[in-house]
Amino acid sequence: MGLTASSALTRVLVQVSPDRFEALLADYPRRNFQVRLWDGRTWGLDQHPRFTLVLKHPGALREMFFSPNELTLGEAYIFDDFDIEGDIEGAFDLADYLLQQGDHRDIVRSPHLANLLQKLAVHHQPKEAHLGASLHGSVHSKNRDSQAIRYHYDLPPEFFALWLDPRMQYSCAYFAPGQETDLDTAQCRKLDYLCRKLRLRRGDRLLDIGCGWGGLLTHAAAHYGAQVLGITLSLRQAEVARQRIRDSGLSDRCRVEVCDYRDLELGQKVDKIVSVGMFEHVGEAQLPEYFSRAWQLLRPGGVFVNTGIAASATYHRQGPSFIDRYVFPDGELVPINTSLRVAEQSGFEVRDVESLREHYALTLQQWVRRLEAHAEEARRLTDDTTFRIWRLYMAASAHGFRSNRINLYQVLLAKPLHGESGMPLTRADWYRD
């Protein structure tokens, strides 16, 4: 580095003092956190901050305060330009402020401060193994959907086992009042709740679309006597699910296939269908085929429970998406009114719609805490960047549910037989002990 460049950098570093944060965050109302600079200087609470923002080098400031967007902030975190110690979910109020102000281009009102930030070089460089998803083919074609699913789910199963419940349920749990931290019990309660909504009986043929690692299908077979077919596009999920079936002695009642829902044979009618956490991968353009195929597969008098995340009608994301690039490529959150309209157009009767928004916020909070508790093991099984991606994504999702930007809806759809739904008059049987 030449003498002139070195002197300029020195002047910049001197001007990046903790006092500058008063100017940068003058209009931000929450002061429940601390900022620690790369040289150990701090700004904010001296004791008991909810979280501490750790800036690893001066360039992190540029990413955060000079025209920030969701993607640049996310990449600055996962590539270790800055870290978050403590409650990571608490940092999203600050992130919202930065993104909102950045969208209006007025976060840096001082020309001197803007000039200072522009001089700070961007230091992070994406690592070759983590350039995000690179998919090929038409969006939501069968081949591309398979690539997207495997990008997300084909991490080592041991990584997921670190922070999921023993049944490896990677979907929203169902909590009871006073038991908001008991994830394992809540996940077991969720499985029973689904089976009761389906009103499973011994011998019912159940199709599980997007069966994950087999937790629901083995539960439905073991405790309700169902005959279950589960499908997934993830080879690793299928392997774990098949082993779980063998270990449970349920090979005569369960099977798992690596299969796209669009390739299921329509001649094989089922009594009940369930899909939990797969709906986000379908895509709005494919909804008519998704619901139409479910309708054709289901016998008259059957029901379909579909659980999926939906975008709030009042929230509109600005700028490129971190989650689209690094977590769920091609994922789409369709408003609930759109999903219900297409389901009805396919022939279904909408019998029940339940929001589980608060339940998913609690579930994600528990997942984040468990992942953080096993941070070193997670890094060993994957790498540091993958650990950061998943910590950030799940904390961001928890914040999204708490702030009502996204919701989770569990929808009960019926295929009436000569106008008869087969439904009881009340939901009392859903809530029995």
C-alpha positions in Angstrom: 0.0 0.0 0.0 1.4 3.4 -1.0 2.0 6.2 1.5 -0.8 8.3 0.1 -3.4 5.5 0.2 -2.2 4.5 3.7 -2.6 8.0 5.0 -6.1 8.3 3.5 -7.1 5.0 5.2 -5.7 6.2 8.5 -7.8 9.3 8.3 -10.9 7.3 7.5 -10.3 4.9 10.5 -9.8 7.8 12.9 -13.1 9.3 11.7 -15.0 6.0 12.2 -15.4 6.6 15.9 -18.2 5.3 18.2 -19.6 8.8 18.2 -20.4 8.4 14.5 -23.1 5.9 15.3 -25.1 8.7 17.0 -25.3 10.4 13.6 -26.0 7.1 11.7 -28.7 6.0 14.1 -30.1 9.3 15.3 -33.7 8.4 14.4 -33.5 4.7 15.5 -35.7 4.4 18.7 -34.2 1.2 20.2 -31.0 1.4 22.1 -30.9 -2.1 23.5 -27.8 -3.2 21.7 -24.1 -2.6 21.5 -21.7 -2.1 18.5 -18.1 -3.3 18.8 -15.6 -2.1 16.2 -12.7 -4.1 14.8 -10.3 -2.4 17.2 -12.3 -3.2 20.3 -14.0 0.2 20.7 -17.7 0.1 21.6 -20.8 2.1 21.3 -24.1 1.6 23.1 -25.0 -0.3 26.2 -22.1 -1.3 28.4 -24.0 -4.0 30.2 -26.6 -6.6 29.2 -27.2 -5.6 25.5 -29.8 -7.8 23.8 -27.3 -8.3 21.0 -23.9 -7.0 20.1 -23.1 -6.1 16.5 -19.4 -6.9 15.9 -17.9 -5.1 12.9 -14.8 -7.1 11.7 -13.4 -4.3 9.5 -14.3 -0.8 8.3 -15.8 -2.1 5.0 -18.7 -3.6 7.0 -19.9 -0.1 7.7 -20.3 0.6 3.9 -22.4 -2.5 3.5 -24.6 -1.6 6.4 -25.2 2.1 5.9 -24.5 3.0 2.3 -27.5 2.0 0.2 -28.1 -1.3 2.0 -30.4 -4.0 0.8 -31.4 -7.4 2.1 -28.9 -9.3 0.0 -25.9 -7.1 0.7 -26.6 -7.2 4.5 -27.1 -10.9 4.4 -23.9 -11.5 2.5 -21.9 -9.2 4.8 -23.0 -11.4 7.7 -22.5 -14.8 6.1 -19.1 -13.9 4.8 -18.0 -12.6 8.2 -17.8 -8.9 7.6 -19.8 -8.6 10.8 -21.1 -10.9 13.5 -24.1 -10.9 15.8 -23.5 -12.0 19.4 -26.5 -12.7 21.6 -30.1 -12.7 20.4 -29.8 -12.6 16.6 -33.6 -12.1 16.2 -33.3 -8.9 18.1 -31.0 -7.5 15.4 -33.8 -7.6 12.8 -35.5 -4.5 14.1 -32.2 -2.6 13.4 -32.0 -4.3 10.0 -35.6 -3.2 9.2 -34.6 0.4 10.0 -31.5 0.2 7.8 -33.4 -1.3 4.9 -36.3 1.2 5.2 -34.0 4.2 5.4 -31.8 2.8 2.7 -34.8 2.4 0.4 -35.5 6.1 0.8 -31.8 6.9 0.2 -31.6 9.1 3.3 -29.9 7.0 5.9 -26.7 9.0 5.5 -27.8 12.6 5.6 -24.4 14.2 6.1 -22.3 14.6 2.9 -19.2 14.3 5.0 -20.4 11.0 6.4 -21.4 9.7 3.0 -18.0 10.5 1.6 -16.4 8.7 4.5 -18.4 5.6 3.9 -17.7 5.6 0.2 -14.0 5.5 1.0 -14.4 2.2 2.9 -13.6 -0.7 0.7 -15.9 -3.7 0.5 -13.7 -6.5 1.8 -15.8 -9.6 1.6 -15.6 -11.8 -1.4 -18.0 -14.7 -1.9 -16.4 -18.1 -1.4 -16.5 -20.4 -4.4 -18.5 -23.0 -2.5 -21.2 -20.4 -1.5 -22.1 -18.4 -4.5 -25.7 -19.3 -3.9 -28.0 -21.6 -5.9 -27.2 -22.0 -9.6 -30.2 -23.7 -11.2 -30.7 -24.6 -14.8 -33.8 -24.9 -16.9 -37.3 -23.3 -16.8 -38.5 -22.1 -13.5 -40.7 -24.8 -11.8 -39.9 -27.4 -14.5 -39.6 -30.8 -12.9 -35.8 -30.9 -13.4 -35.3 -27.4 -12.0 -37.6 -28.1 -9.0 -35.5 -31.2 -8.3 -32.3 -29.0 -8.3 -33.9 -26.5 -6.0 -35.1 -29.1 -3.5 -31.7 -30.8 -3.4 -29.9 -27.5 -2.9 -31.8 -26.9 0.3 -32.4 -30.4 1.7 -29.4 -32.5 0.7 -27.1 -31.3 3.5 -25.9 -34.0 5.8 -28.9 -35.4 7.8 -26.7 -35.1 10.9 -26.7 -31.3 10.5 -30.5 -31.2 10.6 -30.6 -33.7 13.5 -28.5 -31.2 15.6 -31.4 -28.8 16.0 -34.6 -30.6 15.0 -36.7 -32.8 17.3 -36.0 -36.6 17.4 -38.5 -37.2 14.5 -36.7 -34.6 12.5 -39.8 -32.5 11.8 -38.7 -29.6 9.7 -42.1 -27.8 9.8 -44.1 -25.8 12.3 -44.7 -27.3 15.7 -48.0 -27.0 17.6 -47.5 -25.5 21.1 -49.7 -25.5 24.1 -50.0 -22.5 26.5 -47.3 -22.6 29.1 -45.2 -25.0 27.0 -43.7 -22.5 24.5 -40.1 -23.9 24.9 -41.0 -27.6 24.7 -40.3 -28.2 21.1 -40.2 -32.0 21.2 -43.6 -32.3 22.7 -45.0 -29.6 20.4 -43.8 -31.5 17.3 -45.4 -34.7 18.6 -48.6 -32.7 19.2 -48.4 -31.4 15.7 -48.4 -34.9 14.2 -51.5 -35.9 16.2 -53.2 -32.6 15.3 -52.6 -33.3 11.6 -53.9 -36.9 11.8 -57.0 -35.7 13.7 -57.7 -33.0 11.1 -57.4 -35.7 8.4 -59.6 -37.9 10.6 -57.4 -40.9 9.8 -58.9 -44.3 10.3 -57.2 -47.7 10.3 -56.6 -48.8 6.7 -56.9 -45.3 5.2 -54.6 -44.8 2.2 -52.6 -41.6 2.9 -50.4 -39.7 0.5 -47.8 -37.4 2.1 -46.6 -34.9 -0.5 -43.1 -33.7 0.5 -42.6 -36.3 3.3 -39.3 -35.0 4.6 -37.5 -37.5 6.7 -40.6 -39.6 7.3 -41.7 -38.4 10.7 -45.4 -37.8 9.8 -45.8 -40.9 7.7 -44.4 -43.3 10.3 -46.5 -41.6 13.0 -49.7 -42.0 10.9 -48.9 -45.7 10.3 -47.9 -46.6 13.8 -50.6 -44.7 15.8 -53.5 -44.5 13.3 -53.1 -47.6 11.2 -52.8 -45.8 7.9 -51.2 -47.1 4.8 -48.9 -44.3 3.7 -47.0 -43.3 0.6 -44.6 -40.5 1.0 -42.9 -38.6 -1.8 -39.9 -36.3 -1.8 -37.4 -34.9 -4.4 -34.5 -35.2 -1.9 -32.5 -38.4 -2.2 -31.0 -37.9 1.3 -34.4 -37.4 2.9 -35.7 -40.6 1.2 -32.8 -42.6 2.5 -33.4 -41.4 6.1 -37.1 -41.9 5.8 -36.7 -45.5 4.5 -34.3 -46.3 7.3 -36.8 -44.9 9.8 -39.5 -47.1 8.3 -37.3 -50.2 8.6 -36.3 -49.4 12.2 -39.9 -48.9 13.2 -41.0 -52.2 11.7 -43.5 -50.4 9.4 -42.3 -51.6 6.0 -45.7 -53.3 5.4 -47.5 -50.0 5.9 -45.2 -47.3 4.6 -43.1 -46.6 1.5 -41.2 -43.6 0.3 -40.5 -42.7 -3.3 -38.3 -40.0 -4.9 -41.0 -38.6 -7.1 -42.4 -35.3 -8.3 -46.1 -34.8 -7.4 -46.8 -34.3 -11.1 -45.6 -37.8 -11.9 -47.9 -39.6 -9.5 -50.2 -42.1 -11.3 -53.7 -40.8 -11.3 -55.2 -44.3 -11.2 -54.0 -44.9 -7.7 -56.7 -43.3 -5.6 -56.1 -42.4 -1.9 -58.4 -41.6 1.0 -56.5 -38.7 2.4 -53.7 -36.3 1.3 -51.4 -34.2 3.5 -48.7 -31.8 2.5 -46.7 -29.9 5.2 -44.0 -27.4 4.3 -43.7 -28.3 0.6 -46.3 -25.8 -0.8 -43.7 -23.0 -0.9 -41.8 -24.8 -3.6 -44.8 -25.2 -6.0 -45.0 -21.7 -7.4 -48.1 -19.6 -8.3 -48.1 -20.6 -11.9 -48.2 -24.3 -11.0 -51.0 -24.0 -8.4 -53.8 -25.1 -10.8 -51.9 -28.3 -11.6 -51.0 -28.9 -7.9 -54.6 -28.7 -6.7 -56.0 -30.4 -9.8 -53.7 -33.4 -9.4 -54.6 -33.7 -5.7 -58.2 -33.6 -6.6 -57.8 -36.4 -9.2 -55.8 -38.5 -6.8 -58.3 -38.2 -3.9 -61.3 -40.4 -3.8 -64.8 -38.7 -3.4 -65.4 -38.2 0.3 -61.7 -37.7 1.0 -59.9 -34.7 2.5 -56.6 -32.8 1.9 -54.7 -30.9 4.6 -52.3 -28.4 3.0 -50.0 -26.4 5.2 -47.9 -23.6 3.7 -46.3 -20.2 4.3 -48.1 -17.3 2.7 -47.0 -13.7 2.1 -48.9 -11.0 3.9 -51.0 -8.9 1.5 -49.7 -5.7 3.2 -46.0 -6.5 3.0 -43.9 -5.9 -0.1 -40.3 -6.8 -0.1 -37.8 -4.3 -1.6 -34.7 -5.3 -3.4 -33.0 -8.7 -4.1 -33.7 -11.5 -1.7 -31.0 -13.2 0.4 -33.3 -16.2 1.0 -34.0 -16.7 -2.7 -30.3 -16.8 -3.5 -28.9 -18.8 -0.5 -31.8 -20.7 1.0 -34.9 -21.4 -1.1 -34.2 -20.9 -4.8 -37.4 -20.5 -6.8 -39.5 -20.5 -3.6 -42.7 -18.5 -3.8 -45.0 -17.3 -1.0 -48.4 -17.0 -2.5 -51.1 -15.0 -0.7 -53.7 -17.2 1.0 -56.6 -15.8 -1.1 -54.9 -16.9 -4.3 -54.3 -20.4 -3.0 -57.9 -20.8 -1.8 -59.3 -19.5 -5.1 -57.3 -22.0 -7.1 -58.2 -24.8 -4.7 -61.9 -24.0 -5.2 -61.5 -23.7 -8.9 -60.1 -27.3 -8.9 -63.2 -28.6 -7.2 -62.3 -28.6 -3.5 -64.6 -27.3 -0.8 -62.7 -25.2 1.7 -63.7 -26.5 5.2 -61.2 -24.9 7.5 -58.4 -22.3 7.4 -56.2 -21.9 10.5 -53.3 -19.5 11.0 -50.4 -21.0 12.9 -48.2 -17.8 12.6 -47.3 -17.6 16.3 -46.6 -21.3 16.4 -44.0 -21.0 13.6 -42.3 -18.0 15.2 -41.9 -20.1 18.4 -40.7 -23.1 16.4 -38.0 -21.1 14.6 -36.9 -19.5 17.8 -36.2 -23.0 19.2 -34.4 -24.1 16.1 -32.1 -21.1 16.2 -31.3 -21.7 19.8 -30.6 -25.4 19.2 -28.4 -24.6 16.2 -26.4 -22.0 18.2 -25.9 -24.5 21.0 -24.4 -26.9 18.4 -22.5 -24.3 16.4 -19.2 -26.1 16.4 -20.7 -29.4 15.4 -22.7 -27.7 12.6 -19.6 -26.0 11.3 -17.8 -29.4 11.3 -20.6 -31.1 9.4 -20.8 -28.3 6.9 -18.7 -25.1 7.2 -18.9 -21.7 8.8 -20.7 -20.0 6.0 -23.5 -22.7 5.9 -23.9 -22.3 9.6 -24.3 -18.6 9.2 -26.7 -18.9 6.3 -29.0 -21.1 8.4 -28.7 -19.1 11.6 -29.6 -15.9 9.7 -32.4 -17.4 7.6 -34.2 -19.0 10.5 -33.9 -15.9 12.7 -35.1 -13.7 9.8 -38.1 -16.1 9.3 -39.0 -15.9 13.0 -38.9 -12.2 12.7 -41.1 -12.3 9.6 -43.8 -14.3 11.4 -43.7 -12.2 14.5 -44.1 -9.0 12.5 -46.9 -10.5 10.3 -45.0 -10.2 7.1 -45.5 -13.9 6.5 -48.1 -16.3 7.8 -48.6 -20.0 8.0 -52.0 -21.4 7.0 -53.3 -24.9 7.5 -56.1 -25.5 5.1 -58.6 -28.4 5.2 -60.0 -29.2 1.8 -62.8 -31.7 1.1 -63.9 -33.5 -2.0 -67.6 -34.0 -1.4 -69.4 -37.2 -2.4 -72.8 -36.3 -3.9 -72.7 -33.1 -1.9 -71.9 -34.8 1.3 -68.6 -33.6 2.9 -68.5 -36.4 5.5 -67.4 -33.8 8.1 -68.8 -33.8 11.7 -70.7 -30.7 12.8 -67.9 -29.5 15.1 -64.1 -29.7 15.5 -64.3 -31.3 19.0 -62.5 -34.4 17.9 -59.4 -32.3 16.9 -58.8 -31.2 20.5 -59.4 -34.4 22.5 -56.6 -35.6 24.7 
